Amino acid sequence: MNNTRRCVLVAALLVCAAPLLAQEAPPAAPAAPPSAPVSWSSLSPPQQQLLSKFGEQWNTLPAERQQALARGSERWIGMSPEQRDQARERFTRWRALPPEQRQALRSRWQHFQSLPPNERAIVRENFHRFQQLPPARRQMLREQWRNATPAQRQQMVQRAREHLKQSAPPHGAAPHGPPPHH
């Protein structure tokens, strides 16, 4: 995927998520307790093999890094060959991005991760809806967003919020099906 397509995809994600991302960020969560280190011996032999380049320095790595590497190696080991190929391709594209673009994407990801679970689910649902649109419609929406002025983008976000309010069930109501009988 070239940089233009990647930028368009990010913009599309933002269009779909704009009603949520434009809201005020939630208050910061309380500080998490310090991460516990992961001992090299606690890793499975396949994990140790995969992470062998870190073996000599493992005990000097920060606990958070050890945990991230351990989780990532577990995921990698559980992937099919096709999934691994896709992951390699995504990583190659990631490394090709300019540092400022990678930082912007990290910031958006952190913001997404800070959303309450129900809001993350809405963003995912909107993204999947966008994915289901015919390619020509997706391209048209991308172009509209890209060519819009900041004021026009604000209007798009406002319209999307209003649409969400109209299509969402009243607060406390069941999202699907008839109301429960008591």
N, C-alpha and C positions, 0 to 999 in steps of 0.2 A: 504494500500500500504506500503510495507516495505521500509526501508532506501535505499536499493539497487535500487529498482524500482524508488524511488523518485529521487535519484541521477542520474539515467539513464534518467529520464524525464527531469530533469534540463539540463543535458548534451545535450539531444536531442534538447531542446529549444535553447541552445547555438549554436548547429550546424546549426540549421535553421536560427538563428539570427546572426550568426558570421559575415557575411559581414557587417552588420550594427553596431554591437557592437564593432567590431574591429576598426571602424573609430574613429577619434578624437571626443571627446565629444563636443557638441555644447556649445557656450559660456553660462555662467550662466545667467538666466533670471533676470531682475531687481527685487529687493526686493519687495515682495508683501506687500500691506498695512496690518496693523495689523488686525487680525481676530476680528470680533464683537462677544461678548458673546451671548449665547443663553439662554433666560430666561426659567426657569422651566415651567412657566405658558404658554409659547408659544408652548410647546410640547402637542401633542394630548393625550387624556387619555390612549390609548393603548401604546404610547411611554412612558408615565410616568410609567405605570405598568411594562413595560419591563425593564426600567432603574431605577426601584424603589430603588435598592441597592445604587444608586448614589444620591438619592433625598436629603439626609441630607447634603451632601458635595457639591452639584451641583454648588453653587455659588463660591466655592473655586477652582473649576477646571479651568485650563487654557481655554481660548476661543476656541483654536484649538481642544482641547479634547472634549469640549461640542459639537462643530460642527460635529466632527467625530462620536461621540456617537449618535447625532440626525440623521445624515445621515444613519448610520448603522442600527439604530432602524427602520427607514422608510423602508430600504431595507428588513429587516427581516420581518416586518409586511406584506410586499407585496409578500413574498415568499410562494410557495405552501408547503405543508407538506414534499413532497419529496425533494424539494430544501433545506428546513431547515435541513433535515436529512443529506444531502450531505454536507452542510455547517458545521454542527456539526462534521462530520467525518473529513473534511479537517482541522478544528480547532484542533481536537484531534491529528492528525498527526503533525500539525505545532508545538504544544506544546511539542511533543515528540522529536523534533529535538534538537540537541545540539545548544547552544547559538551561536557558531561561524557559524554554517550552516544557522541559521535563519538570522544572520547579513549579510551573503553573499547573501542570497536571497533578503533581503531588499535592499541591494546595487544594485543588478541587476534590481530589480523592479524600484527603483528610477532612474536608468540610462534609463530604457525603458520609463518611464514617461517623461524624459527630452527630448526624441527624438521628432522631428517634427511629426505632425499627419500623414503625408504621409509615413514616415519611420516606425512608429508604425504599420500602416496598412500593410506594406510589411512584417514586422516580423510576424504579425498575420496570414497573408496569407501563409507564409512559414510554420508556425506551423500547420495550417489546412491541408496543402498539406502533411506534414509529417504524420499527424494523419490519412490521407486517404491511406497511403501506407499499403501494406499487413503486418501483424505482423512480419513475418519472415524478411522482408526487413528492417523494423524499427529496429529490434533487431540487424541485421547485421550492420546497420549504427551506432547504439549505441556502439557495440563492436569495430568497427573500430575507433571511436572517443576515446573510453576509452583506447584502446591499442596503440594509436598513440603517438609518441614522440612530444614534443613541435614543432619541426621543421616540422614534418609531419602534425600536426594540422594547422600550418601556411600555408602549401601547400594546404590543404583542403579549408581553408578560401579563399585563393587566387583563387583557381579553382571556388569556389562558386561565388566570385565577378565577375570573367570573364564570368561565365554562366549568371549571372544577367545582365551584360552589354550587352551580345549578345541577350538576350531575351527581354530586355527592349526597349520600343520605343525611338527614338531619343528625346533629350531634347526638350520639348515644343510640341511634337506630341501627338495626342490623343492615349490613351493606347489601345483602342479597336475600331474596325470598320474602315471604309474608312475615309480619310481626308475630312473635310467639304468643300463644294463647295461654292465659292464666286461669 
